[in-house]
């Protein structure tokens, strides 16, 4: 999500610490944080925006790992499609900002994701732009990303990015989720939400697989909220225009799974803004600095 979008939540969260010195074995035994367990005192869920993107290159596997190392139970990502039909995890519709595509393919302007094959994108460095420490990091495919999130015991807020550029991408995403085991009862009951800025895309996901939780990114007028409640489990507005009245209006409606609609707001990196949003009653906060937000909420 640009402007840094994210959204939606689910009742329970897990923490993992795969980048701790003890590595995966220690992470597997990491205890759940009480405030993220169903039935515990409620406070907003914290979601790592494009992974822990303040600390590792956005939408990459190191960003997923960093979120887990920080004890953050949710990550958000963006999914697009290559020229030859592979689903990849990238935010922008071009490769310029977060890869070295201009250097590797100097004659391929404007370097749109949909104009490159999966093999070509796999050659690109998606880490050096962020820091020399991440040189050689690759753009992950959706399958690679799902497998890393599963390994890290991380829940996923998946954004269908630019669906107007990729006809049929919703069905393809669901097919990959299914083949990777993410559409079983365990994942559907609290580990996966699919969202988009496109209401048509969210509606399509809901129609194709009603059991999947969905979220609409944006701030529909209060009078229009009931029609979103027919196909979305959450409405996720940007933090800038958020108010307690709007959160209450969303919560007053029942979504397609028979529960009150939820609100996840984005993109919040400031402790004071996080505390304000929590005071409005939001269900989740999406952040590039999820550890900062989590500490602010714990201290409130």
Helices and strands as residue ranges (DSSP letters): H 23-28, G 34-36, E 45-48, H 61-69, E 74-81, E 87-89, H 101-104, G 113-115, H 118-122, G 132-134, H 142-151, E 155-160, G 163-165, H 169-179, H 185-188, E 192-196, H 199-208, E 213-217, G 222-224, H 225-228, E 234-236, G 239-241, H 244-251, E 264-265, H 271-280, E 284-287, H 290-299
